[in-house]
Amino acid sequence: MVDKRTRLADWGKSRWQGLLEMNGKTLGIIGVGNVGRRVAKTAAALGMRVIAYDKYVPADEQRNRGVEPVADLPRSSARPTWSPATPRTPTRRTT
């Protein structure tokens, strides 16, 4: 859709109509380690509100990493999860 409008030199706002708008959405992150912190930074740059849950990172450190700590993630529009693979981590197998 964007390609077609670009080729037609359509630079108006309608060019983006129908595409996902991230600004103003809420992103819930489970785990704010290295990857979660980078995702939070990117989401904030897109104008998203970022909330996070991480039982291993204290709330003040989560705030330092640019997220709003929460006890659970009921209000988020999306919930990506980054968890370390340990012997206790369930595995996903696709066939």
C-alpha positions in Angstrom: 0.0 0.0 0.0 2.7 2.5 0.9 4.8 1.4 -2.1 1.9 2.1 -4.4 1.2 5.6 -3.0 4.9 6.4 -3.1 5.1 5.6 -6.8 2.1 7.9 -7.3 3.9 10.7 -5.4 1.1 10.7 -2.8 2.8 12.3 0.2 -0.4 13.3 2.1 -1.5 11.9 5.4 -3.9 9.5 3.7 -0.7 7.6 2.6 -0.5 6.1 6.1 -4.2 5.4 6.5 -4.8 1.9 7.7 -1.3 1.3 9.0 -0.7 0.5 12.7 -0.2 3.6 14.8 2.0 3.0 17.8 1.9 6.5 19.3 -0.4 6.5 22.4 -0.5 2.7 22.7 0.6 0.9 25.8 3.3 -1.8 25.6 3.6 -4.3 28.5 7.0 -6.0 28.8 7.7 -9.1 30.8 11.4 -9.0 31.7 13.4 -5.8 31.5 16.9 -7.2 31.0 19.1 -6.3 28.0 16.5 -7.1 25.3 13.5 -5.7 27.3 15.3 -2.5 28.0 16.1 -2.0 24.3 12.5 -2.7 23.3 11.3 -0.2 26.0 13.6 2.5 24.6 12.4 1.9 21.0 8.8 1.9 22.1 9.2 5.1 24.1 10.8 6.7 21.0 7.6 5.7 19.1 5.5 7.5 21.7 4.3 4.5 23.5 3.6 4.2 27.2 5.8 1.3 28.5 4.8 -0.7 31.5 6.8 -3.7 32.7 6.9 -6.6 35.1 10.2 -8.2 36.2 10.4 -10.0 39.6 14.2 -9.9 39.6 14.7 -6.1 38.9 13.7 -3.7 41.7 11.0 -1.0 40.8 13.5 1.9 41.1 15.9 0.2 38.6 12.9 -0.5 36.3 12.2 3.2 36.3 15.9 3.9 35.5 15.5 1.6 32.5 12.6 3.8 31.2 9.6 1.7 32.2 6.7 2.0 34.6 6.8 -1.0 37.0 3.5 -2.9 37.5 2.4 -5.9 39.5 0.7 -7.4 36.4 0.0 -6.4 32.8 -3.7 -6.1 32.3 -3.7 -2.7 30.5 -1.2 -3.3 27.8 -2.0 -3.4 24.0 0.9 -5.8 23.5 2.9 -8.2 25.7 6.3 -9.3 24.4 8.2 -11.7 26.7 11.9 -12.3 27.0 12.9 -15.0 29.5 16.2 -16.8 29.9 16.2 -20.4 28.8 16.8 -22.5 32.0 16.1 -26.1 32.8 12.8 -24.9 34.4 11.7 -22.9 31.3 9.0 -24.7 29.3 10.1 -25.3 25.7 8.0 -24.6 22.6 8.2 -27.1 19.9 6.8 -26.6 16.5 6.4 -29.3 13.9 
